């Protein structure tokens, strides 16, 4: 019975880590009214974000 409890605990920790990772990848918060938008990351570097359907689909470092 102990092994099942430990398995559930490990599964829950992995699930929480996965949710945290999914939420962290969309941390850049701005509205997506246009297809390509610029933003600033946590370090102050400019980023270009591609928006699809009003949601941030992908962000990458802006070319200099």
ROBA-805509 format. One line per field, with one value per residue (C-alpha): residue in three letters; x, y, z. Coordinates in steps of 0.25 Angstrom, whole numbers, plus 2048, in hexadecimal, padded with zeros to 3 digits. Layout:
! ROBA-805509
aa: Ala ...
xx: X ...
yy: Y ...
zz: Z ...
***
This chain:
! ROBA-805509
aa: Unk Unk Unk Unk Unk Unk Unk Unk Unk Unk Unk Unk Unk Unk Unk Unk Unk Unk Unk Unk Unk Unk Unk Unk Unk Unk Unk Unk Unk Unk Unk Unk Unk Unk Unk Unk Unk Unk Unk Unk Unk Unk Unk Unk Unk Unk Unk Unk Unk Unk Unk Unk Unk Unk Unk Unk Unk Unk Unk Unk Unk Unk Unk Unk
xx: 800 80C 811 804 804 812 80E 802 80B 816 80B 805 813 815 808 80A 818 812 807 811 819 80D 809 817 819 80E 812 814 806 801 7F5 7F6 7EE 7F8 7FF 80D 810 81C 81E 829 82D 831 83F 83A 83E 835 82D 824 818 80F 800 7F6 7E7 7EA 7F4 803 807 817 821 82F 83B 839 844 84E
yy: 800 809 808 80D 819 81D 81A 824 82E 82E 82F 83B 842 83F 844 851 853 851 85C 865 864 866 872 878 877 881 88B 896 89D 8A6 8A6 8A0 8A8 8A8 89C 8A0 8A8 8AC 8AA 8AB 89F 89F 8A3 8AF 8A9 8AC 8A0 89E 895 88F 88F 885 886 891 888 889 87D 87F 889 88B 895 8A1 8A2 8AE
zz: 800 803 7F5 7EF 7F8 7F4 7E5 7E7 7EE 7E3 7D8 7DF 7E0 7D1 7CE 7D6 7CF 7C1 7C4 7CA 7BD 7B4 7BB 7BC 7AD 7AB 7B5 7AB 7AD 7A3 79A 78C 783 778 772 776 782 78A 799 7A4 7AC 7BA 7B7 7AF 7A2 796 791 785 787 77D 780 77B 77E 789 791 791 789 789 78E 789 78B 782 778 77A
***
